Amino acid sequence: MKRKASAEWQKGLKDGKGTISTESGVLENTQYSFSTRFEEGKGTNPEELIAAAHAGCFSMALSGQLGSAGLTADSIRTTATVKLEKLESGFAVTEVHLEVSAAVPDATEEQFRTAADNAKTGCPISKLFNTNITMNATLQTASVTTA
């Protein structure tokens, strides 16, 4: 399986601008620039796209791990935060933090933790990074209302 995306950049680093497109058409000439990456400009940036890819990949991997344990999640919500820092060697992604909340009927905390840890290390996007990946994973419990 191969997936493609493309980027085009015009002009200088700070005064230039670019677009990102994906083969699927989900992103089509989506704007990005210095301000969308390092400031608060409107558009996307590579780190945001990496965070989206990691959150999506992890959520699917967790679903698969839960399925292997005979469990099915009602929902899995993952937010990935990518940290970009300027180091002596230049800019680098130094950390990714996953914030995970899942509703999994009949799961024990131990089953959930094992599945989440396996998904964190086994997700293909996690394997791509040469950085520290941390995670907070919360198993939601059903609230019971009595009359």
ROVOVO-974209 format. One record per atom (N, C-alpha, C): atom name; residue in one letter; residue number from 0; x, z, y. Coordinates in Angstrom, 3 decimals. Each point is the difference from the previous one (the first is absolute). Example, Ala and Ser with C-alpha at 12.3 -4.5 7.8 and 13.67 -1.06 7.14 Angstrom:
# residues 2
<N, a, 0, <13.190, 7.800, -5.690>> <CA, a, 0, <-0.890, 0.000, 1.190>> <C, a, 0, <0.900, 0.000, 1.200>> <N, s, 1, <-0.350, -0.720, 1.050>> <CA, s, 1, <0.820, 0.060, 1.190>> <C, s, 1, <-0.770, 0.730, 1.090>> 
END
This chain:
# residues 147
<N, m, 0, <0.845, 0.000, -1.176>> <CA, m, 0, <-0.845, 0.000, 1.176>> <C, m, 0, <0.888, 0.000, 1.236>> <N, k, 1, <-0.328, -0.818, 0.942>> <CA, k, 1, <0.705, -0.042, 1.278>> <C, k, 1, <-1.034, -0.019, 1.108>> <N, r, 2, <0.284, 0.718, 1.054>> <CA, r, 2, <-0.865, 0.026, 1.179>> <C, r, 2, <0.844, -0.386, 1.204>> <N, k, 3, <-0.602, -0.689, 0.963>> <CA, k, 3, <0.749, -0.463, 1.161>> <C, k, 3, <-0.618, 0.503, 1.296>> <N, a, 4, <0.872, 0.252, 0.942>> <CA, a, 4, <-0.380, 0.270, 1.381>> <C, a, 4, <1.062, -0.660, 0.864>> <N, s, 5, <-0.355, -0.320, 1.222>> <CA, s, 5, <0.965, -0.631, 0.885>> <C, s, 5, <-0.073, 0.633, 1.382>> <N, a, 6, <1.094, -0.117, 0.708>> <CA, a, 6, <0.065, 0.496, 1.371>> <C, a, 6, <0.693, -1.040, 0.861>> <N, e, 7, <-0.435, -0.103, 1.227>> <CA, e, 7, <0.652, -0.862, 0.976>> <C, e, 7, <0.252, 0.827, 1.247>> <N, w, 8, <1.213, -0.084, 0.530>> <CA, w, 8, <0.394, 0.758, 1.195>> <C, w, 8, <0.473, -0.984, 1.055>> <N, q, 9, <-0.388, 0.244, 1.262>> <CA, q, 9, <0.422, -0.848, 1.109>> <C, q, 9, <0.597, 0.849, 1.107>> <N, k, 10, <1.121, -0.450, 0.525>> <CA, k, 10, <0.703, 0.592, 1.152>> <C, k, 10, <0.843, 1.200, -0.428>> <N, g, 11, <0.319, 0.873, 0.962>> <CA, g, 11, <0.889, 1.131, -0.233>> <C, g, 11, <-0.706, 1.174, -0.657>> <N, l, 12, <0.795, 1.014, -0.340>> <CA, l, 12, <-0.543, 1.169, -0.695>> <C, l, 12, <-1.069, 0.714, 0.820>> <N, k, 13, <0.322, 0.375, 1.244>> <CA, k, 13, <-0.938, 0.803, 0.794>> <C, k, 13, <-1.059, -0.831, 0.709>> <N, d, 14, <0.321, -1.227, 0.376>> <CA, d, 14, <-0.977, -0.818, 0.734>> <C, d, 14, <-0.688, -1.024, -0.904>> <N, g, 15, <0.373, -0.027, -1.256>> <CA, g, 15, <-0.571, -0.974, -0.915>> <C, g, 15, <-1.279, 0.480, -0.656>> <N, k, 16, <-0.506, -0.860, -0.846>> <CA, k, 16, <-1.198, 0.350, -0.753>> <C, k, 16, <0.001, -0.804, -1.286>> <N, g, 17, <-0.799, 0.459, -0.944>> <CA, g, 17, <-0.056, -0.687, -1.268>> <C, g, 17, <-1.377, 0.076, -0.613>> <N, t, 18, <-0.130, -0.717, -1.100>> <CA, t, 18, <-1.233, 0.046, -0.778>> <C, t, 18, <0.363, 0.147, -1.471>> <N, i, 19, <-0.899, 0.648, -0.725>> <CA, i, 19, <0.139, 0.203, -1.435>> <C, i, 19, <-1.242, -0.586, -0.665>> <N, s, 20, <0.227, -0.728, -1.085>> <CA, s, 20, <-1.113, -0.578, -0.764>> <C, s, 20, <0.238, 0.258, -1.483>> <N, t, 21, <-1.089, 0.112, -0.743>> <CA, t, 21, <0.096, 0.170, -1.445>> <C, t, 21, <-0.627, -1.198, -0.692>> <N, e, 22, <0.484, -0.275, -1.185>> <CA, e, 22, <-0.489, -1.128, -0.790>> <C, e, 22, <-1.504, 0.105, -0.255>> <N, s, 23, <-0.490, 1.235, -0.170>> <CA, s, 23, <-1.427, 0.201, -0.280>> <C, s, 23, <-0.880, -0.287, 1.209>> <N, g, 24, <0.599, 0.012, 1.199>> <CA, g, 24, <-0.762, -0.213, 1.216>> <C, g, 24, <-0.537, 1.278, 0.614>> <N, v, 25, <0.253, 1.152, -0.640>> <CA, v, 25, <-0.464, 1.275, 0.559>> <C, v, 25, <0.636, 0.229, 1.369>> <N, l, 26, <1.279, -0.310, 0.098>> <CA, l, 26, <0.667, 0.001, 1.304>> <C, l, 26, <0.288, -1.450, 0.344>> <N, e, 27, <-0.453, -0.432, 1.153>> <CA, e, 27, <0.239, -1.372, 0.415>> <C, e, 27, <0.448, 0.005, 1.456>> <N, n, 28, <1.270, -0.284, 0.192>> <CA, n, 28, <0.600, 0.027, 1.333>> <C, n, 28, <-0.279, 1.323, 0.711>> <N, t, 29, <0.138, 1.096, -0.744>> <CA, t, 29, <-0.207, 1.341, 0.559>> <C, t, 29, <1.192, 0.357, 0.878>> <N, q, 30, <-0.273, 0.398, 1.218>> <CA, q, 30, <1.014, 0.235, 1.011>> <C, q, 30, <0.815, 1.258, -0.278>> <N, y, 31, <1.312, -0.094, 0.221>> <CA, y, 31, <0.857, 1.176, 0.030>> <C, y, 31, <1.102, -0.232, 1.030>> <N, s, 32, <0.553, 1.104, 0.511>> <CA, s, 32, <1.000, -0.093, 1.062>> <C, s, 32, <0.814, 1.281, 0.035>> <N, f, 33, <0.941, 0.028, 0.911>> <CA, f, 33, <0.803, 1.211, 0.191>> <C, f, 33, <-0.913, 1.174, 0.335>> <N, s, 34, <-0.982, -0.232, 0.870>> <CA, s, 34, <-0.876, 1.102, 0.417>> <C, s, 34, <-0.910, 0.472, -1.129>> <N, t, 35, <-0.392, -0.881, -0.928>> <CA, t, 35, <-0.836, 0.462, -1.113>> <C, t, 35, <0.825, 0.759, -1.024>> <N, r, 36, <1.298, -0.203, 0.036>> <CA, r, 36, <0.875, 0.665, -0.966>> <C, r, 36, <0.552, 1.307, 0.532>> <N, f, 37, <0.405, 0.016, 1.260>> <CA, f, 37, <0.695, 1.166, 0.528>> <C, f, 37, <-0.770, 0.722, 1.093>> <N, e, 38, <-1.108, -0.549, 0.423>> <CA, e, 38, <-0.820, 0.616, 1.044>> <C, e, 38, <-1.432, 0.052, -0.508>> <N, e, 39, <-0.964, -0.193, 0.851>> <CA, e, 39, <-1.403, 0.066, -0.421>> <C, e, 39, <-0.745, -1.283, 0.315>> <N, g, 40, <0.665, -1.131, -0.166>> <CA, g, 40, <-0.636, -1.283, 0.284>> <C, g, 40, <-1.041, -0.369, -1.039>> <N, k, 41, <-0.872, -0.935, 0.354>> <CA, k, 41, <-1.067, -0.449, -0.904>> <C, k, 41, <0.561, -1.030, -0.965>> <N, g, 42, <-0.218, 0.218, -1.272>> <CA, g, 42, <0.507, -0.874, -1.043>> <C, g, 42, <0.532, 0.840, -1.141>> <N, t, 43, <0.679, -0.627, -0.924>> <CA, t, 43, <0.527, 0.706, -1.154>> <C, t, 43, <1.518, 0.068, 0.085>> <N, n, 44, <0.626, 0.478, -1.052>> <CA, n, 44, <1.451, 0.044, -0.086>> <C, n, 44, <0.394, 0.135, -1.467>> <N, p, 45, <1.239, -0.300, -0.339>> <CA, p, 45, <0.409, 0.052, -1.407>> <C, p, 45, <-0.210, 1.366, -0.651>> <N, e, 46, <0.273, 1.070, 0.711>> <CA, e, 46, <-0.151, 1.323, -0.602>> <C, e, 46, <-1.453, 0.327, -0.301>> <N, e, 47, <-0.916, -0.408, 0.868>> <CA, e, 47, <-1.425, 0.194, -0.251>> <C, e, 47, <-0.441, -0.768, -1.239>> <N, l, 48, <0.511, -1.210, -0.159>> <CA, l, 48, <-0.346, -0.807, -1.164>> <C, l, 48, <0.580, 0.600, -1.275>> <N, i, 49, <1.208, 0.555, 0.083>> <CA, i, 49, <0.598, 0.689, -1.145>> <C, i, 49, <-0.841, 1.225, -0.362>> <N, a, 50, <-0.440, 0.744, 1.005>> <CA, a, 50, <-0.838, 1.179, -0.251>> <C, a, 50, <-1.305, -0.406, -0.689>> <N, a, 51, <-0.612, -1.077, 0.467>> <CA, a, 51, <-1.241, -0.476, -0.620>> <C, a, 51, <0.245, -0.416, -1.448>> <N, a, 52, <1.088, -0.713, -0.227>> <CA, a, 52, <0.334, -0.426, -1.363>> <C, a, 52, <0.238, 1.203, -0.905>> <N, h, 53, <0.698, 1.006, 0.497>> <CA, h, 53, <0.299, 1.166, -0.823>> <C, h, 53, <-1.266, 0.799, -0.293>> <N, a, 54, <-0.851, 0.187, 0.999>> <CA, a, 54, <-1.252, 0.739, -0.211>> <C, a, 54, <-0.873, -0.707, -1.030>> <N, g, 55, <-0.121, -1.313, 0.112>> <CA, g, 55, <-0.815, -0.753, -0.941>> <C, g, 55, <0.573, 0.007, -1.401>> <N, c, 56, <1.298, -0.199, -0.115>> <CA, c, 56, <0.662, -0.011, -1.302>> <C, c, 56, <-0.107, 1.366, -0.670>> <N, f, 57, <0.277, 1.060, 0.763>> <CA, f, 57, <-0.065, 1.345, -0.564>> <C, f, 57, <-1.415, 0.316, -0.487>> <N, s, 58, <-1.012, -0.332, 0.795>> <CA, s, 58, <-1.378, 0.303, -0.391>> <C, s, 58, <-0.365, -0.675, -1.318>> <N, m, 59, <0.417, -1.248, -0.164>> <CA, m, 59, <-0.262, -0.709, -1.260>> <C, m, 59, <0.784, 0.627, -1.147>> <N, a, 60, <1.250, 0.367, 0.265>> <CA, a, 60, <0.832, 0.621, -1.043>> <C, a, 60, <-0.592, 1.337, -0.432>> <N, l, 61, <-0.508, 0.782, 0.957>> <CA, l, 61, <-0.614, 1.284, -0.336>> <C, l, 61, <-1.253, -0.227, -0.842>> <N, s, 62, <-0.800, -0.994, 0.350>> <CA, s, 62, <-1.180, -0.317, -0.794>> <C, s, 62, <0.404, -0.335, -1.435>> <N, g, 63, <1.056, -0.774, -0.150>> <CA, g, 63, <0.491, -0.348, -1.331>> <C, g, 63, <0.498, 1.205, -0.777>> <N, q, 64, <0.721, 0.883, 0.666>> <CA, q, 64, <0.505, 1.212, -0.653>> <C, q, 64, <-1.160, 0.900, -0.430>> <N, l, 65, <-1.001, 0.132, 0.855>> <CA, l, 65, <-1.172, 0.806, -0.352>> <C, l, 65, <-0.730, -0.618, -1.192>> <N, g, 66, <-0.124, -1.327, 0.005>> <CA, g, 66, <-0.646, -0.694, -1.113>> <C, g, 66, <0.723, 0.244, -1.318>> <N, s, 67, <1.328, 0.041, 0.048>> <CA, s, 67, <0.782, 0.275, -1.212>> <C, s, 67, <-0.262, 1.403, -0.526>> <N, a, 68, <-0.433, 0.894, 0.885>> <CA, a, 68, <-0.318, 1.373, -0.392>> <C, a, 68, <-1.492, 0.156, -0.320>> <N, g, 69, <-0.737, -1.126, -0.035>> <CA, g, 69, <-1.422, 0.047, -0.312>> <C, g, 69, <-0.862, 0.443, 1.169>> <N, l, 70, <0.515, -0.140, 1.218>> <CA, l, 70, <-0.719, 0.436, 1.201>> <C, l, 70, <-0.248, -1.196, 0.911>> <N, t, 71, <-1.096, 0.077, 0.766>> <CA, t, 71, <-0.310, -1.039, 0.971>> <C, t, 71, <-0.294, 0.663, 1.334>> <N, a, 72, <0.683, -0.456, 1.034>> <CA, a, 72, <-0.210, 0.558, 1.335>> <C, a, 72, <-1.264, -0.574, 0.621>> <N, d, 73, <-0.756, 0.863, 0.663>> <CA, d, 73, <-1.095, -0.492, 0.837>> <C, d, 73, <0.574, -0.665, 1.242>> <N, s, 74, <1.093, 0.584, 0.506>> <CA, s, 74, <0.668, -0.573, 1.167>> <C, s, 74, <1.441, 0.494, 0.070>> <N, i, 75, <0.845, -0.844, 0.537>> <CA, i, 75, <1.393, 0.341, 0.287>> <C, i, 75, <0.277, -0.505, 1.402>> <N, r, 76, <0.412, 0.897, 0.869>> <CA, r, 76, <0.316, -0.376, 1.381>> <C, r, 76, <1.462, 0.342, 0.243>> <N, t, 77, <0.787, -1.010, 0.353>> <CA, t, 77, <1.430, 0.183, 0.213>> <C, t, 77, <0.390, -0.515, 1.377>> <N, t, 78, <0.751, 0.804, 0.732>> <CA, t, 78, <0.611, -0.412, 1.249>> <C, t, 78, <1.504, 0.074, -0.183>> <N, a, 79, <0.697, -1.084, 0.274>> <CA, a, 79, <1.453, -0.023, -0.074>> <C, a, 79, <0.554, -0.026, 1.418>> <N, t, 80, <0.929, 0.892, 0.286>> <CA, t, 80, <0.661, 0.047, 1.298>> <C, t, 80, <1.456, -0.397, -0.202>> <N, v, 81, <0.402, -1.089, 0.624>> <CA, v, 81, <1.363, -0.509, -0.096>> <C, v, 81, <0.774, 0.471, 1.228>> <N, k, 82, <1.153, 0.612, -0.245>> <CA, k, 82, <0.834, 0.500, 1.093>> <C, k, 82, <1.168, -0.958, 0.211>> <N, l, 83, <0.086, -0.560, 1.194>> <CA, l, 83, <1.083, -0.891, 0.398>> <C, l, 83, <0.887, 0.773, 0.961>> <N, e, 84, <1.279, 0.085, -0.321>> <CA, e, 84, <0.931, 0.745, 0.847>> <C, e, 84, <1.201, -0.862, 0.351>> <N, k, 85, <0.585, 0.295, 1.166>> <CA, k, 85, <1.241, -0.652, 0.388>> <C, k, 85, <1.146, 0.859, -0.494>> <N, l, 86, <0.799, -0.556, -0.889>> <CA, l, 86, <1.162, 0.676, -0.555>> <C, l, 86, <1.259, -0.636, 0.583>> <N, e, 87, <1.149, 0.563, -0.321>> <CA, e, 87, <1.252, -0.596, 0.462>> <C, e, 87, <0.124, -1.440, -0.472>> <N, s, 88, <-0.505, -0.270, -1.195>> <CA, s, 88, <0.089, -1.341, -0.581>> <C, s, 88, <-1.094, -0.938, 0.501>> <N, g, 89, <-0.919, 0.496, 0.819>> <CA, g, 89, <-1.113, -0.798, 0.504>> <C, g, 89, <-1.327, 0.587, -0.447>> <N, f, 90, <-1.083, -0.703, 0.244>> <CA, f, 90, <-1.318, 0.487, -0.364>> <C, f, 90, <-0.197, -0.069, -1.507>> <N, a, 91, <-0.683, 1.015, -0.533>> <CA, a, 91, <-0.271, 0.050, -1.437>> <C, a, 91, <-1.279, 0.779, -0.254>> <N, v, 92, <-0.731, -0.412, -1.025>> <CA, v, 92, <-1.126, 0.795, -0.495>> <C, v, 92, <0.636, 1.141, -0.787>> <N, t, 93, <-0.195, 1.219, 0.481>> <CA, t, 93, <0.658, 1.154, -0.604>> <C, t, 93, <-0.928, 0.860, -0.843>> <N, e, 94, <-1.288, -0.233, 0.127>> <CA, e, 94, <-0.933, 0.849, -0.732>> <C, e, 94, <-1.370, -0.657, -0.048>> <N, v, 95, <-0.695, 0.256, -1.081>> <CA, v, 95, <-1.414, -0.352, -0.115>> <C, v, 95, <-0.708, 1.250, -0.491>> <N, h, 96, <-1.079, 0.370, 0.676>> <CA, h, 96, <-0.793, 1.153, -0.442>> <C, h, 96, <-1.380, -0.499, -0.392>> <N, l, 97, <-0.423, 0.375, -1.197>> <CA, l, 97, <-1.335, -0.348, -0.487>> <C, l, 97, <-0.913, 1.210, 0.119>> <N, e, 98, <-1.114, -0.190, 0.638>> <CA, e, 98, <-1.041, 1.023, 0.100>> <C, e, 98, <-1.155, -0.500, -0.846>> <N, v, 99, <-0.293, 0.712, -1.088>> <CA, v, 99, <-0.951, -0.475, -0.994>> <C, v, 99, <-1.112, 1.019, -0.192>> <N, s, 100, <-1.216, -0.479, -0.032>> <CA, s, 100, <-1.149, 0.829, -0.314>> <C, s, 100, <-0.861, -0.789, -0.984>> <N, a, 101, <-0.346, 0.636, -1.109>> <CA, a, 101, <-0.764, -0.711, -1.020>> <C, a, 101, <-1.103, 0.877, -0.567>> <N, a, 102, <-1.125, -0.607, -0.268>> <CA, a, 102, <-1.104, 0.657, -0.695>> <C, a, 102, <0.018, -0.521, -1.431>> <N, v, 103, <0.334, 0.885, -0.929>> <CA, v, 103, <0.136, -0.392, -1.401>> <C, v, 103, <-0.796, 0.981, -0.854>> <N, p, 104, <-1.209, -0.362, -0.391>> <CA, p, 104, <-0.820, 0.905, -0.800>> <C, p, 104, <0.731, 0.430, -1.272>> <N, d, 105, <-0.101, 1.282, -0.306>> <CA, d, 105, <0.531, 0.593, -1.233>> <C, d, 105, <1.526, 0.057, -0.066>> <N, a, 106, <0.709, -0.356, 1.061>> <CA, a, 106, <1.466, 0.070, -0.022>> <C, a, 106, <0.455, 1.424, 0.295>> <N, t, 107, <0.999, 0.435, -0.731>> <CA, t, 107, <0.644, 1.270, 0.329>> <C, t, 107, <1.070, -0.276, 1.049>> <N, e, 108, <0.417, 1.037, 0.677>> <CA, e, 108, <1.073, -0.144, 0.986>> <C, e, 108, <1.265, -0.539, -0.671>> <N, e, 109, <0.302, 0.451, -1.193>> <CA, e, 109, <1.193, -0.456, -0.716>> <C, e, 109, <-0.091, -1.481, -0.356>> <N, q, 110, <-1.159, -0.448, -0.481>> <CA, q, 110, <-0.178, -1.421, -0.323>> <C, q, 110, <0.162, -0.865, 1.250>> <N, f, 111, <-0.603, 0.465, 1.084>> <CA, f, 111, <0.080, -0.751, 1.245>> <C, f, 111, <1.432, -0.060, 0.509>> <N, r, 112, <0.674, 1.129, 0.003>> <CA, r, 112, <1.381, 0.057, 0.494>> <C, r, 112, <0.906, -0.918, -0.827>> <N, t, 113, <-0.143, 0.029, -1.307>> <CA, t, 113, <0.807, -0.854, -0.873>> <C, t, 113, <-0.262, -1.472, 0.308>> <N, a, 114, <-1.275, -0.368, 0.123>> <CA, a, 114, <-0.361, -1.389, 0.297>> <C, a, 114, <0.552, -0.423, 1.365>> <N, a, 115, <-0.122, 0.876, 1.001>> <CA, a, 115, <0.482, -0.319, 1.348>> <C, a, 115, <1.520, -0.158, 0.014>> <N, d, 116, <0.707, 0.896, -0.663>> <CA, d, 116, <1.464, -0.098, -0.045>> <C, d, 116, <0.441, -1.272, -0.712>> <N, n, 117, <-0.659, -0.329, -1.114>> <CA, n, 117, <0.334, -1.228, -0.721>> <C, n, 117, <-0.288, -1.239, 0.841>> <N, a, 118, <-1.092, 0.027, 0.742>> <CA, a, 118, <-0.347, -1.128, 0.861>> <C, a, 118, <1.014, -0.135, 1.136>> <N, k, 119, <0.444, 1.118, 0.540>> <CA, k, 119, <0.970, -0.029, 1.108>> <C, k, 119, <1.300, -0.666, -0.428>> <N, t, 120, <0.482, 0.314, -1.190>> <CA, t, 120, <1.260, -0.582, -0.449>> <C, t, 120, <-0.190, -1.363, -0.666>> <N, g, 121, <-1.186, -0.264, -0.538>> <CA, g, 121, <-0.224, -1.226, -0.747>> <C, g, 121, <-0.564, -1.155, 0.787>> <N, c, 122, <-0.567, 0.256, 1.142>> <CA, c, 122, <-0.585, -1.062, 0.823>> <C, c, 122, <1.110, -0.991, 0.389>> <N, p, 123, <-0.227, -1.309, -0.170>> <CA, p, 123, <1.034, -0.980, 0.324>> <C, p, 123, <0.529, 0.082, 1.431>> <N, i, 124, <-0.848, 0.354, 0.951>> <CA, i, 124, <0.479, 0.103, 1.385>> <C, i, 124, <0.890, 1.233, 0.147>> <N, s, 125, <-0.315, 1.107, -0.689>> <CA, s, 125, <0.886, 1.168, 0.014>> <C, s, 125, <1.380, -0.379, -0.532>> <N, k, 126, <0.019, -0.800, -1.046>> <CA, k, 126, <1.271, -0.411, -0.605>> <C, k, 126, <0.813, -0.888, 0.936>> <N, l, 127, <-0.670, -0.653, 0.924>> <CA, l, 127, <0.656, -0.890, 0.942>> <C, l, 127, <0.852, 0.760, 1.017>> <N, f, 128, <-0.437, 1.189, 0.361>> <CA, f, 128, <0.664, 0.750, 1.062>> <C, f, 128, <1.260, 0.695, -0.478>> <N, n, 129, <1.001, 0.012, 0.856>> <CA, n, 129, <1.197, 0.796, -0.204>> <C, n, 129, <-0.055, 1.112, 1.046>> <N, t, 130, <-1.025, 0.850, -0.140>> <CA, t, 130, <-0.222, 1.062, 0.975>> <C, t, 130, <-0.712, 1.162, -0.671>> <N, n, 131, <-0.080, 1.088, 0.698>> <CA, n, 131, <-0.706, 1.176, -0.490>> <C, n, 131, <-1.504, -0.217, 0.146>> <N, i, 132, <-0.734, 0.197, -1.078>> <CA, i, 132, <-1.457, -0.123, 0.040>> <C, i, 132, <-0.580, 1.367, -0.318>> <N, t, 133, <-0.740, 0.571, 0.946>> <CA, t, 133, <-0.649, 1.287, -0.208>> <C, t, 133, <-1.497, -0.224, -0.116>> <N, m, 134, <-0.704, 1.051, -0.459>> <CA, m, 134, <-1.436, -0.171, -0.220>> <C, m, 134, <-0.705, 1.345, 0.051>> <N, n, 135, <-1.195, 0.018, 0.572>> <CA, n, 135, <-0.969, 1.083, -0.137>> <C, n, 135, <-1.192, -0.616, -0.706>> <N, a, 136, <-0.380, 0.556, -1.137>> <CA, a, 136, <-1.127, -0.536, -0.757>> <C, a, 136, <-1.026, 1.102, -0.191>> <N, t, 137, <-1.236, -0.281, 0.359>> <CA, t, 137, <-1.069, 0.989, -0.070>> <C, t, 137, <-1.099, -0.495, -0.912>> <N, l, 138, <-0.339, 0.803, -0.994>> <CA, l, 138, <-1.136, -0.282, -0.864>> <C, l, 138, <-1.218, 0.630, 0.641>> <N, q, 139, <-0.983, -0.809, 0.329>> <CA, q, 139, <-1.217, 0.499, 0.621>> <C, q, 139, <-0.883, 0.599, -1.081>> <N, t, 140, <-0.584, 1.126, 0.329>> <CA, t, 140, <-0.935, 0.615, -0.946>> <C, t, 140, <-1.407, -0.231, 0.513>> <N, a, 141, <-0.916, -0.171, -0.931>> <CA, a, 141, <-1.391, -0.232, 0.376>> <C, a, 141, <-0.599, 1.283, 0.543>> <N, s, 142, <-0.716, -0.109, 1.087>> <CA, s, 142, <-0.689, 1.181, 0.525>> <C, s, 142, <-1.401, 0.033, -0.595>> <N, v, 143, <-0.389, 1.178, -0.419>> <CA, v, 143, <-1.300, 0.168, -0.626>> <C, v, 143, <-0.895, 0.746, 0.966>> <N, t, 144, <-1.178, -0.558, 0.245>> <CA, t, 144, <-0.967, 0.639, 0.882>> <C, t, 144, <-1.115, 0.575, -0.872>> <N, t, 145, <-0.271, 1.270, 0.203>> <CA, t, 145, <-1.077, 0.632, -0.752>> <C, t, 145, <-1.151, 0.314, 0.927>> <N, a, 146, <-1.183, -0.037, -0.546>> <CA, a, 146, <-1.195, 0.250, 0.822>> <C, a, 146, <-0.273, 1.472, 0.126>> 
END
